[in-house]
């Protein structure tokens, strides 16, 4: 597979049942980094399209908001917080 773009997916879902369904569905293809924020990597365009199609069937476009941001080579990204060894860190990703 070619280098798939890395992306951040985030959402604001108004209904608790839809929120839970979309969260479970999103965890199938993305890494949860906060409650409604996910990191996507290693997904081909067709895999991403299929995953988003399934989510859009649950989403209510009149009430909910879903956004995806591509992380490019020009993106400045910092990670801060505890790493797996419980050491506080701030470093470029």
C-alpha positions as CSV (number, residue, x, y, z in Angstrom):
1,X,0.0,0.0,0.0
2,X,1.2,3.5,-0.7
3,X,1.7,6.0,2.1
4,X,-1.8,6.7,3.4
5,X,-2.3,10.2,4.7
6,X,-2.5,10.6,8.4
7,X,-5.7,12.4,9.6
8,X,-7.5,13.6,12.7
9,X,-11.2,12.9,12.9
10,X,-13.3,14.7,15.4
11,X,-17.0,15.0,16.0
12,X,-19.8,16.6,18.1
13,X,-22.8,14.3,18.3
14,X,-26.0,15.6,20.0
15,X,-27.7,12.3,20.7
16,X,-26.2,9.9,23.3
17,X,-27.2,6.8,21.4
18,X,-25.7,8.1,18.1
19,X,-22.6,9.2,20.0
20,X,-22.0,5.7,21.3
21,X,-22.7,4.1,17.9
22,X,-20.4,6.4,16.1
23,X,-17.7,6.0,18.7
24,X,-17.8,2.2,18.4
25,X,-17.8,2.4,14.7
26,X,-14.9,4.9,14.6
27,X,-12.7,2.7,16.9
28,X,-12.8,0.0,14.3
29,X,-10.5,2.0,12.0
30,X,-9.0,4.8,14.1
31,X,-7.1,5.3,17.4
32,X,-9.1,7.3,20.0
33,X,-6.9,10.1,21.4
34,X,-9.7,12.0,23.3
35,X,-13.4,11.3,23.8
36,X,-14.4,12.5,20.3
37,X,-11.1,12.8,18.6
38,X,-9.3,10.1,16.7
39,X,-6.1,9.5,14.8
40,X,-6.3,7.8,11.4
41,X,-3.3,6.2,9.6
42,X,-2.7,3.3,7.3
43,X,-6.1,3.5,5.7
44,X,-6.5,3.5,1.9
45,X,-8.8,6.0,0.3
46,X,-11.4,3.2,-0.4
47,X,-11.2,1.9,3.2
48,X,-11.7,5.4,4.5
49,X,-14.6,6.0,2.2
50,X,-16.3,2.7,3.3
51,X,-15.7,3.6,7.0
52,X,-17.2,7.1,6.6
53,X,-20.1,5.8,4.6
54,X,-21.1,3.6,7.6
55,X,-20.7,6.6,10.0
56,X,-22.8,8.9,7.8
57,X,-25.7,6.4,8.0
58,X,-25.8,7.0,11.7
59,X,-25.0,10.8,11.8
60,X,-27.8,13.3,11.7
61,X,-26.5,16.1,9.5
62,X,-29.0,18.6,11.0
63,X,-27.7,18.1,14.5
64,X,-24.3,16.6,14.4
65,X,-20.8,17.7,13.2
66,X,-18.0,15.6,11.9
67,X,-14.7,16.9,10.7
68,X,-11.6,15.3,9.2
69,X,-8.2,17.1,9.0
70,X,-5.3,15.8,7.0
71,X,-1.9,16.0,8.6
72,X,0.5,17.1,6.0
73,X,4.3,17.3,6.0
74,X,4.0,21.0,6.7
75,X,1.8,20.4,9.8
76,X,3.3,21.3,13.1
77,X,2.2,18.8,15.7
78,X,3.2,18.6,19.3
79,X,2.4,15.8,21.7
80,X,2.2,16.6,25.4
81,X,1.1,14.6,28.4
82,X,2.2,11.3,29.9
83,X,3.9,8.7,27.8
84,X,3.6,5.0,28.5
85,X,6.3,5.2,31.2
86,X,4.3,8.0,33.0
87,X,6.9,10.6,32.1
88,X,5.7,14.0,31.2
89,X,6.8,14.9,27.6
90,X,6.5,17.6,25.0
91,X,7.9,16.6,21.6
92,X,7.3,16.9,17.9
93,X,5.4,14.0,16.4
